[in-house]
Amino acid sequence: MNWDDDIELRPEHLREWVEGSGIDPEIAKRNLVSLDGEAAIETLCGDRLDSAGGHGQQYATKPVAKLLNRYEHATDGGWWCSPLITNDSWVTSSTWGCFKPDTPRINDEGKPIKYEHPLDQQCGVFWLRNKNDAFWPWVLSKPGTLTIVITEGAKKAAALLTAGIPAVALSGIWNGTPLVEPKGDPKGARRLHPDLLPLIKHRVVIAFDYSSNNKGKSAVKAAAHRLAHYLYAKGCPWVGSATCPGPDHKGVDDILVHEGADVLHQLIASAVQIDLPKEQEQASRIRDLEAAAALYIDSERPAERADIRARTCSAMQISRTDFMDLVTGEIERRNPLRSLESKSRSLDEIAAEKLEKPRPFIHQLIVERQSTLIGGNRGATKSLLALTTLVNLCGEQQGSVIGLPCEQSNLRALYICSDMPVERIGNYLHEMGRGNDPALKRNLRVWGLSKTTRGWDIRDLDGLQREINEHQPHIVVIDSLKAAMGHLLEDISKPIVRHHMDAVHAVVLRSAACLWIHHANKSGTIADNEALQEAPDMVYLLSKDDNEVCHLKPIKCRNGKGIRAQYIFDGDFLDLTPVEQKPRVDMGQVLSDVLSYIRTQNKAGIKPAINLVCAGLAHKGHAAENIKSCIRRNSGKDGCIQKHKNPDDLRQALLTADEESIQF
């Protein structure tokens, strides 16, 4: 993109690159431009605006107005960096690039979005200008002698160029291997980014940032290995990894600023080759050892166990102690129980404990091996909530459900869908984009109606015990109680319900958690009877309001307070999106302020009307309906607020308040 010569680079933007990242001023000036106002909007969303009808007209269409409002922050200004187009001339800038706004917008998680990229354009690769326009043609002409570094972020590439190291940058660690079909299945076929093809004859070092947590470290390693796989496939002779050591210096620009160019050269020179065949062999060895440990645990005969241990130690050349450590680890993985410490505490320790959130619903469901019942009327998404929970718990990576974290992953589950065909579960998983997930195929068992099998009957306890013995699930979902009982359920209030639920608990809760799905009655409530209220440890009611918002709330909690959550069901992707909940009102504080205001007015000889109290407490942030609710609840016969008729307006009440202290 060619900019007018009169567009200046703001000093603060230049300082960020030069002083903050140690970049040579000339390199910074050759790759940066400051944008604001209309130029920033056109750069980020010009193509989208054109397709929506443009925004130069007197009246903007709704899509245009929504887009302009979303990117309004960009008009305040920021710096823009665009790469060179990878062709023979190496002088033309791409229309794609990176914009860092001075006032970033905030995402749904409350975090600032530091960098913006043009809409409707595929991510490119940052081949930045060096001091000499002939730099890149010269580098690419020496494949046997020069190493090229792939890093993340334009500033990192500019820092490496400043140190004299040829480098290009991705806009994200995964963006070097885009999908063949840009808007296709996220698990579809991928390819090496076309902009990386010019460097495949060179030795390549991947230098991503340091990450302080295990999840970030795993992502960095996985992204580097996937990129290396596609580089090797294109004929790259050598690919290595030189992740920044951290924690003080997370990126190559930090090393340049604090340690100097020599240390940066040493980091690149010490890169370790990514040997994919060797690592695949090691991964296969680990899988074989884990399988042997599982066989050892599952065997009930001491002689057979001894034979498995002896054969494994001999074939895999490990010691008996190391093998038993593997067995211990597998036992702990199968029993994700004691993530919460169990001990007594003093009253002072309880008072001093910081409680940010109650223990999540999913934590109580899985870890403590208890029974939970979720009830709701038709359309309340009970089954989808249960299935979404299982998808996240059975997958490899820890996820979240309706905003609640799943503390466990890679668990095994048995889903008993007594009132739906098993094919429907498969369709649901495909619509979620998880139908071919290998972890789900390994960990999730579905027991329901099919062309060759019958559904589960609640009297079939032997069959349930057989399935649990064979597959050892961590959680059993029964969807639904009504379907499982069938014709036995003539009257929901009969003791037979409690009898059968207790019998199921006796089988399941010895080794797994149990989740019941229950159809509520016509009024949308859970029947008040011994079975549904007493048998489970926790009872939740799930309902959907007129705005299509689903509400999950606890009815009974034997342990803890339970969890309240709201979410919206997206039918296109079977997605449950959490809704931010309004903070609960402290009605005790509202009452205290109401009494204080009324008493102050009474001392001045005034009996205030209800509307006057609402207006007088508006500065406190109390909603009028909460103030009126407090007055209504505390103005009865024994209440602390008295209502008096207004002789001038019989429709209006005048208020006085007792001077006695009130117990909340």
C-alpha positions in Angstrom: 0.0 0.0 0.0 1.5 3.3 -1.0 0.9 6.2 1.4 1.1 9.9 0.7 4.4 11.4 1.4 2.9 13.9 3.8 1.7 11.2 6.2 4.1 11.5 9.2 5.2 8.9 11.7 4.3 10.1 15.2 7.2 10.3 17.6 5.4 8.0 20.2 5.0 5.3 17.6 8.7 5.5 16.6 9.8 5.4 20.2 7.8 2.2 20.9 9.8 0.4 18.2 13.2 2.1 18.8 13.3 2.4 22.6 10.8 -0.3 23.5 12.1 -3.0 21.2 15.7 -1.9 20.3 14.9 -1.6 16.6 17.1 0.5 14.3 15.4 3.9 13.6 15.9 3.6 9.9 14.3 0.1 9.8 11.4 1.4 11.9 10.8 4.4 9.7 10.8 2.2 6.5 8.1 -0.1 7.9 5.9 2.1 9.9 3.3 4.8 9.2 0.9 6.5 11.7 -2.8 6.3 10.7 -6.0 7.9 12.2 -9.4 9.0 11.2 -10.8 7.9 7.8 -7.4 6.4 6.7 -7.5 3.9 9.6 -11.1 2.9 9.0 -10.4 2.4 5.2 -7.3 0.3 6.0 -9.0 -2.1 8.4 -12.4 -2.5 6.9 -12.5 -0.8 3.5 -13.3 -4.0 1.6 -16.1 -4.9 4.0 -17.6 -1.4 3.8 -17.6 -1.5 0.0 -19.4 -4.8 0.0 -21.9 -3.4 2.5 -22.7 -0.4 0.3 -20.0 2.0 1.3 -20.2 4.7 4.1 -19.8 7.9 2.2 -23.5 8.3 1.7 -25.6 10.6 3.9 -27.3 7.7 5.6 -25.3 4.6 6.6 -27.0 1.2 6.4 -27.3 -0.9 9.5 -24.3 -3.2 8.7 -22.2 -0.1 7.8 -23.2 1.7 11.0 -22.4 -1.5 13.1 -19.0 -1.8 11.5 -18.1 1.9 11.9 -19.1 1.7 15.6 -17.0 -1.4 16.1 -13.9 0.3 14.7 -14.5 3.8 16.0 -11.5 3.4 18.3 -9.2 3.2 15.3 -10.0 6.8 14.4 -8.0 7.9 17.5 -4.9 6.7 15.7 -2.2 4.0 15.9 0.7 2.6 13.9 0.4 0.5 10.8 3.0 -2.0 9.5 2.5 -3.8 6.1 4.9 -6.4 4.7 6.5 -6.6 1.3 4.9 -8.7 -1.4 7.0 -11.8 -2.1 7.9 -11.3 -5.7 11.0 -10.5 -7.8 10.9 -6.7 -7.2 10.7 -6.8 -3.3 9.6 -3.2 -3.2 5.8 -3.3 -3.2 3.8 -3.3 0.0 0.9 -5.5 0.7 -2.6 -4.2 1.5 -2.6 -6.6 4.4 -0.8 -5.7 7.6 -1.0 -5.0 11.3 -2.5 -2.0 13.1 -1.9 -1.3 16.7 -4.5 1.3 18.0 -3.6 3.8 20.6 -6.9 3.1 22.3 -7.6 -0.6 21.8 -11.2 -2.0 22.0 -12.1 -4.6 24.6 -13.1 -8.1 23.8 -15.9 -10.2 25.4 -13.5 -11.3 28.2 -12.7 -7.8 29.2 -9.2 -7.8 27.7 -7.8 -5.2 25.2 -7.3 -6.3 21.6 -3.7 -5.1 21.1 -3.5 -5.6 17.3 -6.0 -5.4 14.5 -5.8 -6.8 10.9 -7.8 -5.9 7.8 -11.1 -7.7 7.5 -11.8 -10.2 4.7 -8.1 -10.6 3.9 -6.0 -13.7 4.5 -3.2 -13.3 7.0 0.1 -12.6 5.4 3.7 -13.0 6.5 5.9 -10.0 7.5 8.8 -9.7 5.1 9.9 -6.3 6.3 12.1 -3.7 4.6 15.7 -3.6 5.6 18.0 -0.6 5.1 18.8 -1.8 1.6 16.1 -2.8 -0.9 18.5 -5.5 -2.3 18.6 -7.2 1.1 16.0 -10.0 0.5 17.1 -10.9 -3.0 20.7 -11.2 -1.6 19.6 -13.4 1.3 17.5 -15.7 -0.9 20.4 -16.1 -3.3 22.5 -17.9 -0.5 20.4 -20.9 0.6 23.4 -22.9 1.7 25.0 -20.2 4.0 22.3 -18.1 5.6 19.7 -19.2 8.1 16.2 -17.4 8.2 14.3 -17.1 11.4 10.5 -17.3 11.6 9.1 -15.5 14.6 5.7 -14.0 15.7 4.9 -10.3 15.4 6.3 -7.5 13.1 8.4 -5.9 15.9 10.2 -9.2 16.6 11.2 -9.6 13.0 12.4 -5.9 12.9 14.5 -6.6 16.1 16.1 -9.6 14.4 16.9 -7.6 11.3 18.4 -4.9 13.5 20.7 -7.6 14.9 21.7 -8.6 11.4 19.7 -11.8 11.4 17.3 -12.5 8.4 13.9 -12.9 9.8 10.2 -13.0 8.8 7.2 -12.9 11.2 3.8 -14.6 11.4 0.8 -12.7 12.8 0.2 -15.7 15.2 2.0 -18.9 16.0 -0.5 -21.0 14.1 -0.8 -18.8 11.0 2.1 -20.4 9.1 -0.1 -23.3 8.1 -3.5 -22.0 7.0 -6.4 -24.1 5.9 -6.5 -25.0 2.2 -10.1 -23.8 2.3 -10.0 -20.6 4.3 -13.5 -20.9 5.7 -13.7 -24.6 5.8 -13.6 -27.1 8.6 -11.0 -26.1 11.2 -9.8 -29.7 11.2 -9.6 -29.8 7.4 -6.5 -30.0 5.2 -3.8 -27.4 5.7 -0.8 -26.2 3.7 2.4 -24.1 4.2 1.6 -20.4 3.9 2.4 -19.4 0.3 4.5 -16.4 1.6 6.9 -18.8 3.3 7.7 -20.7 0.1 10.7 -18.4 -0.8 12.6 -19.6 2.2 12.2 -23.4 2.0 15.7 -23.9 0.5 17.3 -22.3 3.6 17.9 -23.6 7.1 15.0 -22.3 9.2 14.9 -21.5 13.0 11.5 -21.0 14.6 11.8 -18.5 17.5 8.5 -18.0 19.2 7.9 -16.2 22.5 8.4 -17.7 26.0 5.2 -18.8 27.8 5.0 -19.1 31.6 2.1 -21.6 31.8 1.9 -25.2 30.7 -0.9 -24.6 28.3 1.0 -21.8 26.5 4.2 -23.9 26.4 2.3 -26.8 24.8 0.7 -24.5 22.2 4.1 -23.0 21.3 5.7 -26.4 20.9 2.7 -27.8 18.9 2.6 -24.8 16.6 6.4 -25.0 15.9 6.1 -28.8 15.2 3.2 -28.3 12.8 5.1 -25.6 10.9 8.2 -27.8 10.8 6.1 -30.6 9.4 5.0 -28.5 6.4 8.4 -27.0 5.9 10.0 -30.4 5.7 7.2 -31.6 3.3 8.2 -28.7 1.0 11.9 -29.8 1.0 13.3 -27.6 3.7 16.7 -29.1 4.6 16.7 -28.3 8.4 14.3 -26.8 10.9 15.2 -25.9 14.4 13.5 -24.3 17.5 15.0 -21.5 19.6 12.3 -20.5 22.0 13.1 -17.5 24.1 14.3 -18.6 27.6 12.1 -16.2 29.7 10.7 -15.4 32.1 12.2 -11.8 32.1 12.8 -11.8 28.4 9.8 -13.3 26.6 10.6 -12.2 23.1 13.6 -11.7 20.8 13.1 -7.9 21.1 13.5 -8.2 24.9 16.8 -10.0 24.5 18.0 -7.4 22.0 17.1 -4.5 24.4 18.5 -6.0 27.6 21.2 -8.4 26.5 22.3 -7.1 23.1 22.7 -8.5 19.6 25.5 -11.0 20.5 23.2 -12.9 22.9 20.5 -12.9 20.2 22.9 -14.5 17.8 23.8 -17.1 20.4 20.2 -18.0 20.9 19.6 -18.6 17.2 22.9 -20.5 16.8 21.9 -22.8 19.7 18.6 -23.8 18.0 17.8 -27.5 18.5 16.6 -29.4 15.4 13.0 -30.5 15.4 13.4 -34.2 14.6 9.9 -35.2 13.8 10.5 -39.0 13.2 12.5 -39.3 16.5 9.8 -37.4 18.5 7.1 -39.6 16.9 9.0 -42.6 17.9 9.2 -41.3 21.5 5.4 -40.5 21.5 4.7 -44.1 20.3 6.9 -45.5 23.1 5.0 -43.5 25.7 1.6 -44.7 24.3 2.9 -48.3 24.5 4.0 -47.9 28.1 0.7 -46.3 29.1 -1.2 -49.2 27.4 0.9 -51.7 29.4 0.2 -49.9 32.6 -3.5 -50.0 31.8 -3.3 -53.8 31.2 -1.5 -54.2 34.5 -4.2 -52.3 36.4 -7.1 -54.0 34.7 -5.7 -57.5 35.4 -7.1 -59.2 38.5 -4.7 -62.1 38.7 -1.3 -61.5 40.4 0.6 -63.9 38.1 -0.7 -62.1 35.0 0.3 -58.8 36.5 3.8 -60.0 37.2 4.1 -61.3 33.6 2.9 -58.0 32.1 5.4 -56.1 34.2 8.3 -58.4 33.4 7.6 -58.4 29.6 7.2 -54.6 29.5 10.4 -53.9 31.5 12.3 -56.2 29.2 10.9 -55.0 25.9 10.9 -51.3 26.7 14.2 -51.4 28.7 12.9 -49.6 31.8 13.3 -50.5 35.4 10.6 -52.1 37.6 10.4 -48.9 39.7 9.8 -46.7 36.6 7.1 -49.0 35.4 5.3 -48.9 38.8 5.5 -45.1 38.7 3.7 -45.2 35.4 1.1 -47.5 36.9 0.6 -45.1 39.8 0.2 -42.2 37.4 -2.4 -44.1 35.4 -4.4 -44.9 38.6 -4.4 -41.2 39.5 -5.5 -40.2 36.0 -8.4 -42.7 36.2 -9.5 -41.3 39.5 -9.5 -37.5 39.4 -10.9 -37.2 42.9 -8.9 -35.3 45.4 -8.4 -32.0 43.7 -9.8 -30.3 46.7 -8.1 -30.8 50.1 -10.2 -32.2 52.9 -9.4 -31.0 56.4 -10.8 -29.1 59.3 -10.2 -25.3 59.7 -10.6 -22.8 62.5 -13.2 -20.0 62.5 -10.4 -17.5 61.8 -9.1 -19.5 58.9 -12.6 -19.7 57.4 -13.1 -15.9 57.8 -9.7 -15.2 56.2 -10.3 -17.5 53.2 -10.7 -15.5 49.9 -13.6 -16.9 47.9 -13.7 -15.4 44.4 -16.3 -17.9 43.1 -18.2 -20.8 44.5 -17.0 -24.2 43.4 -18.2 -24.7 39.9 -21.1 -26.9 38.9 -18.8 -29.2 36.8 -16.4 -29.6 39.7 -19.1 -30.7 42.0 -20.5 -33.0 39.4 -17.3 -34.9 38.5 -14.7 -34.7 41.2 -16.8 -35.7 44.2 -18.7 -38.6 42.6 -22.1 -37.5 43.5 -25.5 -37.5 42.0 -26.9 -34.5 40.2 -30.3 -34.0 38.6 -31.1 -31.3 36.0 -34.8 -30.8 35.4 -36.5 -28.6 32.9 -39.4 -28.5 30.4 -39.2 -29.2 26.7 -36.8 -26.9 24.8 -34.7 -25.9 27.8 -31.6 -27.5 26.3 -31.1 -30.1 29.1 -29.6 -32.7 26.8 -27.4 -30.3 24.9 -26.1 -28.9 28.2 -25.2 -32.5 29.3 -23.7 -33.4 25.9 -21.6 -30.1 25.8 -20.3 -30.9 29.3 -19.2 -34.4 28.2 -17.6 -33.1 25.0 -15.4 -30.8 27.1 -14.6 -33.3 29.8 -13.8 -36.1 27.4 -11.6 -34.0 25.1 -7.8 -33.7 25.3 -7.8 -30.0 26.3 -9.5 -28.5 29.3 -12.4 -26.4 28.2 -15.4 -24.5 29.6 -19.2 -25.0 29.6 -21.4 -21.9 29.8 -18.5 -20.0 31.2 -17.7 -22.6 33.9 -14.2 -24.1 33.8 -13.8 -27.9 33.3 -11.1 -28.8 35.8 -10.6 -32.2 34.2 -10.1 -33.4 30.7 -9.6 -36.7 28.9 -12.2 -38.4 31.1 -14.4 -41.4 30.1 -18.2 -41.1 30.0 -21.2 -43.3 29.4 -24.1 -41.4 27.9 -27.4 -43.4 28.3 -29.9 -41.7 25.9 -33.0 -43.7 26.7 -35.4 -41.5 24.8 -33.5 -40.7 21.6 -31.7 -42.7 18.9 -27.9 -42.9 19.1 -27.7 -41.5 15.5 -29.0 -38.2 16.9 -26.0 -37.9 19.3 -23.7 -38.5 16.4 -25.4 -35.7 14.4 -25.2 -33.3 17.4 -21.4 -34.0 17.7 -20.9 -33.3 14.0 -22.8 -30.1 14.2 -20.6 -29.0 17.1 -17.6 -29.8 14.9 -16.4 -32.6 17.2 -17.7 -35.6 15.3 -14.2 -36.8 14.3 -12.5 -35.9 17.5 -10.2 -38.9 18.4 -10.4 -38.2 22.1 -14.2 -38.3 22.0 -14.1 -41.5 20.0 -11.9 -43.0 22.6 -13.6 -41.7 25.8 -17.3 -41.4 25.0 -19.7 -44.4 25.0 -23.3 -43.9 23.9 -26.1 -46.3 24.9 -29.4 -45.8 23.2 -31.8 -46.9 20.6 -30.4 -48.0 17.2 -31.2 -50.4 14.4 -29.5 -53.3 16.2 -29.7 -52.4 19.9 -32.4 -51.5 22.4 -32.3 -48.6 24.8 -31.6 -49.0 28.5 -34.3 -49.8 31.0 -33.8 -48.7 34.6 -34.4 -52.3 35.8 -31.4 -53.5 33.9 -28.9 -53.0 36.7 -26.8 -56.0 35.5 -26.3 -54.4 32.1 -25.4 -51.1 33.7 -22.8 -52.8 36.0 -21.4 -54.6 32.9 -20.9 -51.4 31.0 -19.2 -49.7 34.0 -16.9 -52.7 34.5 -15.9 -52.8 30.8 -15.4 -49.1 30.2 -14.8 -47.7 33.6 -16.5 -44.3 33.0 -15.9 -41.3 35.3 -19.4 -40.0 34.7 -22.7 -41.7 33.7 -25.4 -39.5 32.2 -29.0 -40.9 32.2 -31.1 -39.0 29.7 -33.9 -39.1 30.8 -35.3 -40.5 34.1 -38.8 -40.7 32.6 -37.7 -42.6 29.5 -35.5 -45.0 31.5 -38.5 -45.9 33.8 -40.9 -46.2 30.9 -44.3 -47.7 31.9 -43.1 -47.9 35.5 -43.6 -44.2 35.8 -47.3 -44.0 36.1 -47.1 -41.5 38.9 -44.0 -39.4 39.6 -44.9 -39.2 43.3 -44.8 -43.0 43.9 -42.0 -44.4 46.1 -41.0 -46.6 43.1 -39.0 -43.6 41.7 -36.9 -43.4 44.8 -36.4 -47.1 44.9 -35.0 -47.2 41.3 -32.8 -44.1 41.7 -31.2 -45.5 44.9 -30.6 -48.8 43.1 -28.8 -47.0 40.2 -26.8 -44.9 42.7 -25.6 -48.1 44.4 -24.1 -49.3 41.1 -22.8 -46.0 39.7 -21.5 -43.9 42.6 -19.0 -46.5 43.7 -16.8 -45.5 40.8 -18.4 -42.6 38.9 -20.5 -39.5 39.1 -24.2 -39.7 38.0 -26.1 -37.0 36.1 -29.8 -37.4 35.7 -31.8 -35.5 33.0 -35.4 -35.1 34.0 -38.4 -33.6 32.2 -40.2 -31.1 34.4 -43.9 -30.9 34.7 -46.2 -28.7 32.6 -45.6 -25.7 34.9 -41.8 -25.9 34.3 -41.0 -27.0 37.9 -39.5 -30.2 39.4 -42.1 -32.3 41.2 -41.8 -32.0 44.9 -41.5 -35.6 46.0 -39.0 -37.7 48.0 -37.3 -39.2 45.0 -36.5 -36.1 43.0 -35.7 -33.9 46.0 -33.9 -36.3 48.3 -32.1 -39.0 46.2 -29.7 -36.7 44.3 -27.0 -34.7 46.0 -27.8 -31.6 43.8 -30.9 -30.6 42.0 -30.9 -27.9 39.3 -33.8 -26.3 37.4 -33.2 -25.3 33.8 -35.7 -23.0 32.1 -35.9 -20.7 29.1 -37.5 -17.3 29.1 -39.2 -15.3 26.4 -35.9 -13.9 25.2 -34.5 -17.4 24.5 -32.1 -17.1 27.5 -31.7 -20.3 29.4 -31.4 -20.1 33.2 -29.7 -22.7 35.3 -30.3 -22.4 39.1 -29.9 -24.7 42.1 -32.9 -26.0 43.8 -31.1 -28.2 46.3 -27.4 -28.5 47.2 -26.1 -31.0 49.7 -22.6 -29.7 49.3 -21.8 -26.0 48.7 -24.1 -23.3 47.2 -24.3 -24.6 43.7 -24.0 -22.3 40.7 -26.3 -20.0 38.8 -25.7 -19.4 35.1 -27.4 -17.9 32.1 -26.7 -18.8 28.5 -28.1 -18.5 25.0 -28.5 -21.5 22.7 -27.1 -21.0 19.1 -29.0 -23.5 17.0 -26.7 -23.1 14.0 -23.7 -24.5 15.8 -25.3 -26.1 18.9 -23.3 -23.6 21.0 -24.2 -22.5 24.5 -23.0 -18.9 24.9 -22.9 -17.6 28.5 -24.7 -14.4 29.3 -23.1 -11.9 31.7 -25.2 -11.9 34.9 -26.2 -8.8 36.7 -24.7 -8.6 40.2 -27.1 -9.5 43.0 -28.7 -6.6 44.9 -27.8 -6.2 48.6 -31.4 -5.7 49.8 -30.1 -5.3 53.3 -28.2 -2.2 52.2 -31.2 -0.9 50.3 -33.4 -1.2 53.4 -30.7 0.5 55.6 -30.6 3.5 53.2 -34.4 3.7 52.9 -34.8 3.8 56.7 -32.0 6.4 57.1 -33.6 8.6 54.4 -37.2 8.3 55.9 -35.9 9.0 59.5 -34.0 12.1 58.3 -37.1 13.4 56.6 -39.2 12.6 59.7 -36.9 14.6 61.9 -37.4 17.6 59.6 -41.2 17.2 60.1 -41.7 15.6 56.6 -43.4 12.4 55.8 -42.0 11.5 52.4 -44.0 9.8 49.7 -42.6 6.7 48.1 -41.7 8.5 44.9 -39.8 11.1 46.9 -37.8 8.3 48.6 -36.9 6.8 45.2 -35.8 10.1 43.9 -33.8 10.9 47.1 -31.9 7.7 46.9 -31.2 7.7 43.2 -27.6 8.9 43.8 -27.0 5.7 45.8 -27.6 3.6 42.6 -30.6 1.8 44.0 -33.2 0.9 41.4 -36.7 2.2 42.1 -38.2 -1.3 42.1 -35.8 -2.4 44.8 -36.7 0.6 47.0 -40.4 0.0 46.5 -39.9 -3.7 47.3 -38.2 -2.9 50.6 -41.0 -0.5 51.6 -43.6 -3.0 50.7 -42.0 -5.9 52.6 -41.4 -3.8 55.7 -44.6 -1.8 56.0 -46.8 -4.6 57.3 -48.4 -4.9 60.7 -45.1 -5.6 62.5 -42.9 -3.7 60.0 -40.5 -0.9 60.7 -42.1 1.4 58.1 -45.6 2.9 58.5 -47.8 4.1 55.7 -50.1 7.0 56.3 -52.9 8.3 54.0 -52.2 11.7 52.3 -55.2 13.9 52.9 -54.4 15.8 49.8 -54.1 12.7 47.6 -55.7 9.5 48.9 -53.8 7.5 46.2 -50.5 8.4 47.8 -49.0 7.0 51.0 -46.8 9.0 53.3 -44.0 7.2 55.2 -42.6 7.2 58.8 -40.0 4.8 60.2 -39.4 3.4 63.7 -36.4 4.5 65.6 -35.6 0.9 66.7 -32.7 -1.0 65.3 -33.7 -3.4 62.7 -32.4 -7.0 62.5 -31.7 -8.0 58.9 
